[in-house]
Amino acid sequence: MTYDEVIHFLYNSLPVFHREGKKAYKPGLDNIASLCAQLNDPHHAFKSLHIAGTNGKGSSSHFIASILQEHGFKVGLYTSPHLKSFTERIKINGKEVSKEWVTSFVSDKKNIIQEVSPSFFEWTVAMAFCYFKEQQVDWAIIETGLGGRLDSTNIIMPLGCLITNIGYDHQDILGNSLGEIANEKAGIIKLGTPVTISEFQPEISGIFIDKAKENQAVIQFAKEENTLIKVSRGHTLDMEVESKHFGKFKIASPYVGTYQIHNILGVLAWCGQLASMGIIDLKKDIIELGIKNSRINTQLKGRFEMISNDPKVIADTAHNESGIRLLMDQIKSELIGDLWIILGMVADKDLDLVLQILPKNADYIFCEPHNPRSLKASNLLSIAQKNGLMGTAIKDVNEAIAFVKNKMKQDDLILVTGSTYLIAEIDEIS
């Protein structure tokens, strides 16, 4: 099999969430346990750290991976979904797994796929574990897919956990209240495993405290471990932070979205927890370097990414109510002229929650990602109009960008957002 044939086989033989939604989701750990057993339990072969949350878990995963890489560790990183290439999901020290390895592995293990019938996500998780075992990583940073308690990644026994932000997303699977969603995310807390919570949300903090107590796990909230002294934004997001464990940090993040402040404070607090408990020997200056070099080290894309300066075009993978809310707060500080928003959504999102947050005085172009779950651009336009948002429908995101570039004025800004899959289709994102 060629690489293209292998990817075609995986997408067409296994239930894929980004195509099919909830019916592709296989809750519970029995299937992943059976799959890993067939593969000689690769997840027992390396030390791991586990990250869950509604927003921020991807950025936080990449920050901690870069920090450990700068400390000289060989670091595996598993995240999802990918933007351009399947191989983005599995990296070691920022380098994607090779297409040749993926081709060989799937070809050799095809019989196991047919025997166990995993979901696409279960298979990619198991594949990452096998790759990290084979490559003998020092640490593996594992990001959950959906939730935590029943997520396939939750088969690992990590040495530390981080939970970022809790917001409304995937309510059809995780629950309709923040408490229900938090309970699912809290499921990654295991017996004796320390956990850091990036963002203190008083209405749900007790859920994490109770779960940690139940598992005799040390818990801390980032706001109790760090004091934010100063923050400013330019080409980098610059922060001065007083840490209980490390003293004063001077942070320069290449990811400039103000929503990264909570993520960075969570990662810094987590580093303090991991270091103070003797889990990893971490140094303040190298932590600073890890965050500074995180884009170079991990190649994370689509987080308030300036894909063009003239004209100004920003792409961001925000796709739920809390993510969009933070993004719009950020955009206000960037805006000089008019705002053009190019929006594409999948059909199972809570559209009204998102659309009510978006500014009514922006100009909209409604798109649809090339994905079976996408909401038709014409349907999105119709729903948006009912929420007071005016614009036009252009299916393809690159055609939409070209259309706006021909109409916008010098100081106008284009924001492309609403779905990870839409951002993936932008030509300028490599």
Backbone torsions as a table, in degrees:
resi	resn	phi	psi	omega
1	MET	NA	141.4	172.1
2	THR	-84.4	169.4	178.2
3	TYR	-59.5	-46.2	-179.5
4	ASP	-60.9	-37.6	178.1
5	GLU	-67.7	-38.2	178.8
6	VAL	-63.9	-47.4	179.6
7	ILE	-63.4	-41.1	176.6
8	HIS	-60.4	-42.9	179.3
9	PHE	-61.4	-45.8	-178.6
10	LEU	-64.5	-44.9	-177.9
11	TYR	-69.6	-28.7	-175.0
12	ASN	-100.8	-11.3	-179.4
13	SER	-104.3	-22.3	-174.2
14	LEU	-116.1	148.3	175.4
15	PRO	-64.4	123.8	-174.8
16	VAL	-115.0	120.1	-174.1
17	PHE	-61.5	-43.7	-174.0
18	HIS	-67.7	-15.8	176.8
19	ARG	-96.8	-40.4	-168.4
20	GLU	-110.1	-13.1	-180.0
21	GLY	72.2	-144.0	-169.9
22	LYS	-55.0	-36.4	-176.2
23	LYS	-67.6	-15.2	176.7
24	ALA	-88.7	-8.4	-176.3
25	TYR	-84.2	125.6	178.6
26	LYS	-111.1	93.9	-177.9
27	PRO	-69.8	151.1	178.4
28	GLY	101.5	162.6	-173.2
29	LEU	-107.5	-0.1	-177.8
30	ASP	-62.2	-43.6	-176.6
31	ASN	-68.0	-43.8	179.5
32	ILE	-68.5	-34.0	177.1
33	ALA	-64.6	-43.5	177.8
34	SER	-63.7	-42.0	179.9
35	LEU	-63.9	-46.2	179.8
36	CYS	-66.3	-34.4	177.0
37	ALA	-60.9	-40.8	177.7
38	GLN	-64.1	-25.6	-177.9
39	LEU	-101.7	17.7	177.7
40	ASN	67.0	37.1	173.1
41	ASP	45.9	63.2	-177.0
42	PRO	-63.3	-24.3	-176.4
43	HIS	-70.1	-10.4	176.6
44	HIS	-87.4	-2.7	-170.0
45	ALA	-94.0	-2.6	-177.1
46	PHE	-146.8	159.9	175.2
47	LYS	-82.3	142.0	-175.9
48	SER	-135.2	159.8	171.4
49	LEU	-128.7	142.7	-170.0
50	HIS	-121.2	136.6	-176.4
51	ILE	-132.1	128.7	177.6
52	ALA	-131.2	169.2	178.0
53	GLY	148.2	166.0	178.7
54	THR	-81.4	-52.6	176.9
55	ASN	-124.4	146.6	174.4
56	GLY	96.0	-10.9	-176.3
57	LYS	-70.2	-32.1	178.4
58	GLY	-67.6	-49.3	178.3
59	SER	-60.8	-44.5	-178.9
60	SER	-63.0	-39.1	177.7
61	SER	-60.5	-43.3	-178.8
62	HIS	-70.8	-37.2	177.0
63	PHE	-60.8	-49.5	-176.6
64	ILE	-68.4	-34.3	176.4
65	ALA	-62.7	-42.9	179.4
66	SER	-65.6	-40.0	178.2
67	ILE	-60.8	-46.6	-179.9
68	LEU	-67.4	-36.5	177.7
69	GLN	-61.9	-43.3	179.0
70	GLU	-65.5	-23.7	175.9
71	HIS	-79.5	-1.5	176.6
72	GLY	96.4	6.6	179.3
73	PHE	-83.0	154.5	170.3
74	LYS	-90.3	114.0	-165.9
75	VAL	-118.3	119.9	172.0
76	GLY	-86.9	144.9	179.9
77	LEU	-136.6	120.6	176.4
78	TYR	-115.3	121.3	179.0
79	THR	-138.1	166.2	176.4
80	SER	-158.0	157.3	-8.2
81	PRO	-79.0	-179.7	175.1
82	HIS	-95.0	163.2	176.2
83	LEU	-91.8	-61.7	-173.5
84	LYS	-105.3	-43.8	-172.5
85	SER	-129.3	140.9	177.3
86	PHE	-53.0	-34.5	-174.7
87	THR	-66.4	-15.2	177.1
88	GLU	-62.4	-23.2	-175.6
89	ARG	-68.9	-25.6	-172.5
90	ILE	-127.1	112.4	-177.2
91	LYS	-132.7	152.6	168.4
92	ILE	-128.8	122.8	-175.3
93	ASN	47.2	43.6	175.3
94	GLY	82.2	-7.4	-179.0
95	LYS	-96.1	125.6	-178.1
96	GLU	-67.9	147.9	173.6
97	VAL	-55.7	143.1	-176.5
98	SER	-74.6	150.6	175.7
99	LYS	-62.1	-32.6	-179.9
100	GLU	-65.1	-40.9	179.4
101	TRP	-65.7	-45.3	179.1
102	VAL	-58.5	-45.0	-179.3
103	THR	-61.1	-47.8	-178.2
104	SER	-65.4	-43.3	-176.5
105	PHE	-64.1	-49.2	-178.4
106	VAL	-65.4	-40.1	179.6
107	SER	-62.1	-40.9	-178.3
108	ASP	-72.5	-31.6	-172.9
109	LYS	-105.6	14.1	-175.7
110	LYS	-56.4	-35.0	-179.4
111	ASN	-65.3	-32.8	178.9
112	ILE	-69.8	-40.0	176.6
113	ILE	-57.9	-45.4	-177.5
114	GLN	-69.4	-30.3	-179.0
115	GLU	-77.8	-42.4	-174.3
116	VAL	-90.0	-27.4	-176.6
117	SER	54.8	58.7	179.3
118	PRO	-76.0	166.2	167.7
119	SER	-75.6	166.6	176.9
120	PHE	-57.6	-43.3	-178.0
121	PHE	-66.6	-43.3	177.9
122	GLU	-57.9	-42.1	-178.4
123	TRP	-67.1	-41.0	-179.2
124	THR	-68.0	-35.0	175.6
125	VAL	-62.3	-49.8	179.9
126	ALA	-62.5	-38.4	178.0
127	MET	-62.0	-44.1	178.0
128	ALA	-60.8	-44.2	179.0
129	PHE	-58.8	-43.9	179.7
130	CYS	-63.6	-40.5	179.9
131	TYR	-66.1	-43.3	179.9
132	PHE	-65.3	-37.7	176.8
133	LYS	-64.8	-48.3	-178.3
134	GLU	-60.9	-39.7	-177.3
135	GLN	-86.1	-1.1	174.9
136	GLN	54.5	55.4	178.2
137	VAL	-68.2	153.1	174.9
138	ASP	-77.8	-40.0	-180.0
139	TRP	-139.8	147.7	171.6
140	ALA	-122.9	126.0	176.0
141	ILE	-96.5	118.7	-172.4
142	ILE	-116.5	116.9	176.7
143	GLU	-93.7	134.2	176.4
144	THR	-67.4	160.7	172.5
145	GLY	-89.0	-81.9	176.3
146	LEU	-111.2	135.7	173.6
147	GLY	64.4	-125.1	-177.2
148	GLY	-179.1	-55.1	-174.9
149	ARG	-54.9	-46.5	-176.7
150	LEU	-107.7	10.1	-179.0
151	ASP	-73.3	143.0	-176.8
152	SER	-57.5	-31.1	-179.8
153	THR	-68.0	-15.8	-172.9
154	ASN	-75.6	8.6	174.0
155	ILE	-77.1	-18.6	-178.1
156	ILE	-73.1	159.7	173.0
157	MET	-114.7	83.8	-173.1
158	PRO	-73.4	161.8	175.8
159	LEU	-91.5	-8.2	176.1
160	GLY	-163.8	152.7	-180.0
161	CYS	-128.8	148.7	173.7
162	LEU	-131.3	132.0	173.9
163	ILE	-120.2	124.9	-170.5
164	THR	-87.4	-95.7	-173.3
165	ASN	-120.8	148.5	176.0
166	ILE	-115.3	123.6	179.0
167	GLY	-145.1	-179.7	-178.5
168	TYR	-82.0	117.3	175.2
169	ASP	-165.0	143.4	179.4
170	HIS	53.1	43.1	-178.2
171	GLN	-61.7	-26.7	-179.8
172	ASP	-66.2	-16.7	179.6
173	ILE	-112.2	-41.8	-170.0
174	LEU	-96.0	-15.9	-179.5
175	GLY	120.9	162.2	-172.9
176	ASN	-99.1	0.1	177.8
177	SER	-123.6	158.1	177.1
178	LEU	-61.1	-34.2	179.1
179	GLY	-63.6	-44.6	178.4
180	GLU	-63.7	-42.4	179.8
181	ILE	-65.8	-43.4	178.9
182	ALA	-60.9	-38.7	179.6
183	ASN	-61.8	-38.2	177.3
184	GLU	-67.3	-43.5	179.5
185	LYS	-65.0	-38.0	-179.0
186	ALA	-65.2	-13.2	-179.8
187	GLY	-64.1	-11.8	176.8
188	ILE	-80.5	-11.2	179.1
189	ILE	-73.9	122.5	-176.0
190	LYS	-118.6	171.3	-175.6
191	LEU	-55.4	118.1	174.7
192	GLY	73.8	6.0	-177.1
193	THR	-93.2	117.3	-178.8
194	PRO	-64.4	148.2	-177.8
195	VAL	-137.1	140.2	173.6
196	THR	-114.1	138.0	176.5
197	ILE	-109.3	118.0	-173.9
198	SER	-66.5	-40.7	-170.9
199	GLU	-125.7	121.5	179.3
200	PHE	-78.6	115.3	176.0
201	GLN	-119.0	103.1	-167.6
202	PRO	-56.0	-32.1	-175.9
203	GLU	-71.4	-15.9	-178.5
204	ILE	-126.5	-1.0	-176.1
205	SER	-59.6	-34.1	-179.4
206	GLY	-62.6	-29.6	179.2
207	ILE	-63.2	-43.5	179.7
208	PHE	-70.3	-39.4	179.2
209	ILE	-62.5	-45.5	-179.5
210	ASP	-65.3	-40.6	-179.8
211	LYS	-65.6	-40.3	178.2
212	ALA	-65.7	-42.2	178.6
213	LYS	-61.8	-43.0	178.7
214	GLU	-58.6	-32.7	-177.4
215	ASN	-103.9	13.3	179.6
216	GLN	49.7	44.3	-177.1
217	ALA	-109.6	136.5	175.5
218	VAL	-69.0	131.8	179.5
219	ILE	-126.9	143.2	174.3
220	GLN	-142.7	151.6	174.8
221	PHE	-106.4	136.4	-173.5
222	ALA	-56.6	-35.9	-176.2
223	LYS	-66.1	-21.6	178.6
224	GLU	-87.0	-14.3	-176.0
225	GLU	-104.4	-21.0	-176.8
226	ASN	-129.4	148.5	169.6
227	THR	-120.4	121.7	177.9
228	LEU	-81.0	115.6	-176.2
229	ILE	-89.5	-46.3	-175.1
230	LYS	-153.6	146.7	176.0
231	VAL	-143.8	139.9	176.1
232	SER	-148.4	159.0	-177.5
233	ARG	-128.7	134.9	170.9
234	GLY	-147.1	-121.4	172.6
235	HIS	-71.1	-20.9	174.8
236	THR	-129.7	162.6	172.1
237	LEU	-92.7	109.9	-174.4
238	ASP	-102.4	128.9	-176.9
239	MET	-134.7	138.9	166.4
240	GLU	-108.3	126.3	-174.7
241	VAL	-133.2	131.6	174.1
242	GLU	-95.9	116.1	-179.0
243	SER	-101.9	135.5	177.4
244	LYS	-58.7	-35.8	-175.0
245	HIS	-89.3	-41.9	-170.4
246	PHE	-103.1	-14.7	-171.8
247	GLY	89.6	-149.0	-172.1
248	LYS	-86.2	125.0	173.4
249	PHE	-96.8	144.9	166.7
250	LYS	-120.0	106.8	-171.4
251	ILE	-104.6	136.2	172.3
252	ALA	-129.8	98.7	-177.2
253	SER	-93.1	132.6	176.1
254	PRO	-71.7	-14.9	176.2
255	TYR	-95.0	112.2	-164.3
256	VAL	-98.2	-1.7	177.9
257	GLY	-59.0	133.6	-178.6
258	THR	-63.7	-22.5	176.3
259	TYR	-65.0	-14.5	177.3
260	GLN	-72.2	-15.7	-179.1
261	ILE	-58.4	-49.5	178.6
262	HIS	-61.5	-40.2	-179.6
263	ASN	-62.7	-45.0	-178.1
264	ILE	-67.9	-41.6	177.6
265	LEU	-61.8	-38.1	176.8
266	GLY	-64.7	-43.5	-180.0
267	VAL	-66.1	-41.4	178.9
268	LEU	-63.6	-42.6	177.5
269	ALA	-63.8	-40.5	179.0
270	TRP	-63.1	-42.6	177.1
271	CYS	-58.9	-41.2	177.3
272	GLY	-62.6	-40.6	178.9
273	GLN	-65.8	-47.2	-178.8
274	LEU	-63.2	-37.4	-179.8
275	ALA	-74.0	-44.1	-176.2
276	SER	-66.7	-27.8	180.0
277	MET	-91.3	4.1	176.5
278	GLY	74.3	17.9	-178.7
279	ILE	-77.3	-43.4	176.5
280	ILE	-140.0	137.5	176.5
281	ASP	-84.3	107.0	-176.0
282	LEU	-118.9	142.5	-178.3
283	LYS	-114.0	140.7	-175.1
284	LYS	-57.7	-48.4	-176.0
285	ASP	-66.8	-30.2	-180.0
286	ILE	-78.8	-32.0	172.8
287	ILE	-60.9	-46.3	177.1
288	GLU	-57.8	-43.6	179.5
289	LEU	-64.7	-38.4	179.7
290	GLY	-61.8	-41.2	178.1
291	ILE	-71.2	-42.0	179.1
292	LYS	-59.0	-38.8	-176.2
293	ASN	-98.3	14.3	-172.9
294	SER	-63.3	-35.7	178.8
295	ARG	-67.8	-42.6	179.3
296	ILE	-64.9	-43.8	-173.3
297	ASN	-74.7	-30.7	-170.9
298	THR	-121.9	-17.2	176.6
299	GLN	61.6	37.4	176.5
300	LEU	-69.5	133.1	-176.5
301	LYS	-118.0	159.6	168.1
302	GLY	77.7	17.9	176.0
303	ARG	-107.6	99.3	-174.6
304	PHE	43.0	53.7	-173.1
305	GLU	-91.6	122.8	176.6
306	MET	-80.7	100.6	-177.1
307	ILE	-90.5	-9.5	174.8
308	SER	-158.0	138.3	179.1
309	ASN	-99.0	-26.0	-178.6
310	ASP	-142.4	92.2	3.8
311	PRO	-77.6	165.7	-177.5
312	LYS	-79.4	117.5	178.2
313	VAL	-128.0	122.0	-179.3
314	ILE	-116.7	135.3	176.7
315	ALA	-117.6	136.9	179.4
316	ASP	-147.2	136.2	-175.0
317	THR	-81.8	11.5	176.3
318	ALA	-54.4	133.3	-174.6
319	HIS	-146.2	5.8	176.9
320	ASN	-133.8	175.3	-171.6
321	GLU	-55.9	-49.7	-176.5
322	SER	-70.2	-37.4	178.5
323	GLY	-65.9	-44.0	179.4
324	ILE	-65.7	-38.6	179.7
325	ARG	-60.6	-46.5	179.0
326	LEU	-65.5	-39.3	179.5
327	LEU	-62.4	-43.4	-178.3
328	MET	-67.5	-34.1	174.4
329	ASP	-60.9	-39.9	179.7
330	GLN	-67.0	-43.8	-176.2
331	ILE	-60.5	-34.7	179.9
332	LYS	-55.5	-36.2	-177.8
333	SER	-77.2	-14.9	-179.4
334	GLU	-94.2	-17.6	-165.5
335	LEU	-83.5	129.5	173.2
336	ILE	-115.4	-52.9	178.8
337	GLY	-96.3	-138.1	-179.8
338	ASP	-87.1	156.8	179.8
339	LEU	-107.8	127.2	173.2
340	TRP	-110.3	124.9	179.4
341	ILE	-113.4	121.3	174.7
342	ILE	-100.5	115.3	-168.2
343	LEU	-123.5	134.0	172.0
344	GLY	-140.4	139.3	-174.6
345	MET	-134.5	157.5	168.6
346	VAL	-90.9	156.9	-167.1
347	ALA	-73.6	-17.1	-175.6
348	ASP	-95.9	11.0	175.8
349	LYS	-83.6	157.9	176.0
350	ASP	-81.2	87.3	-170.8
351	LEU	-62.1	-41.4	-175.7
352	ASP	-61.1	-39.8	178.3
353	LEU	-59.4	-43.7	-179.0
354	VAL	-70.7	-48.0	-174.3
355	LEU	-65.3	-30.0	179.3
356	GLN	-69.4	-22.6	-179.4
357	ILE	-82.2	-31.3	-173.3
358	LEU	-68.1	144.2	-176.0
359	PRO	-68.8	137.8	-178.1
360	LYS	-80.3	-13.8	-179.1
361	ASN	-95.9	10.1	175.1
362	ALA	-88.5	161.0	173.0
363	ASP	-97.1	131.8	-172.6
364	TYR	-114.9	141.6	166.4
365	ILE	-121.4	123.4	-176.7
366	PHE	-101.7	124.4	-175.2
367	CYS	-117.3	178.9	171.7
368	GLU	-142.9	122.5	175.7
369	PRO	-62.0	155.4	177.6
370	HIS	-79.1	79.0	-173.2
371	ASN	-151.8	135.2	-178.1
372	PRO	-59.1	-23.5	-179.6
373	ARG	-88.1	-3.9	-175.8
374	SER	-64.1	143.5	171.0
375	LEU	-79.4	130.9	179.2
376	LYS	-55.4	138.9	-179.0
377	ALA	-56.9	-39.4	179.8
378	SER	-66.1	-37.7	177.8
379	ASN	-69.1	-41.1	178.7
380	LEU	-62.8	-41.1	176.2
381	LEU	-58.2	-45.6	-178.4
382	SER	-62.8	-44.8	179.7
383	ILE	-66.9	-40.4	-179.5
384	ALA	-62.9	-41.4	180.0
385	GLN	-60.4	-36.7	177.8
386	LYS	-66.2	-21.9	177.3
387	ASN	-98.1	12.4	175.3
388	GLY	83.4	15.1	179.9
389	LEU	-103.6	125.0	-174.9
390	MET	-108.1	145.1	178.0
391	GLY	175.0	-154.9	-179.2
392	THR	-138.1	163.2	-178.9
393	ALA	-105.4	126.1	171.9
394	ILE	-135.7	115.9	-170.5
395	LYS	-58.7	-49.6	-171.3
396	ASP	-86.3	131.8	-175.2
397	VAL	-65.9	-37.0	-179.4
398	ASN	-71.5	-35.2	173.4
399	GLU	-65.4	-36.7	178.3
400	ALA	-64.9	-44.4	178.8
401	ILE	-61.5	-45.6	179.3
402	ALA	-61.2	-40.2	179.3
403	PHE	-60.8	-46.6	-177.8
404	VAL	-69.1	-39.2	180.0
405	LYS	-58.3	-30.8	179.2
406	ASN	-78.1	-14.6	-176.3
407	LYS	-110.2	-26.1	-171.4
408	MET	-73.3	157.3	175.8
409	LYS	-93.9	172.4	-172.6
410	GLN	-53.3	-44.3	-173.5
411	ASP	-94.8	5.7	-179.8
412	ASP	-72.5	162.8	-179.4
413	LEU	-130.9	137.7	174.3
414	ILE	-105.9	126.9	173.0
415	LEU	-114.0	125.9	175.6
416	VAL	-109.9	122.7	-174.5
417	THR	-159.8	-177.9	173.6
418	GLY	110.9	-27.4	-179.8
419	SER	-158.8	137.1	174.3
420	THR	-57.2	-37.4	-176.4
421	TYR	-69.2	-31.1	175.7
422	LEU	-67.7	-45.5	179.7
423	ILE	-60.3	-37.7	-178.6
424	ALA	-60.8	-26.0	-174.8
425	GLU	-90.1	-3.1	178.4
426	ILE	-70.7	126.7	-177.0
427	ASP	-61.6	-35.5	-174.7
428	GLU	-71.6	-17.8	177.9
429	ILE	-86.0	115.2	-174.7
430	SER	-82.8	NA	NA
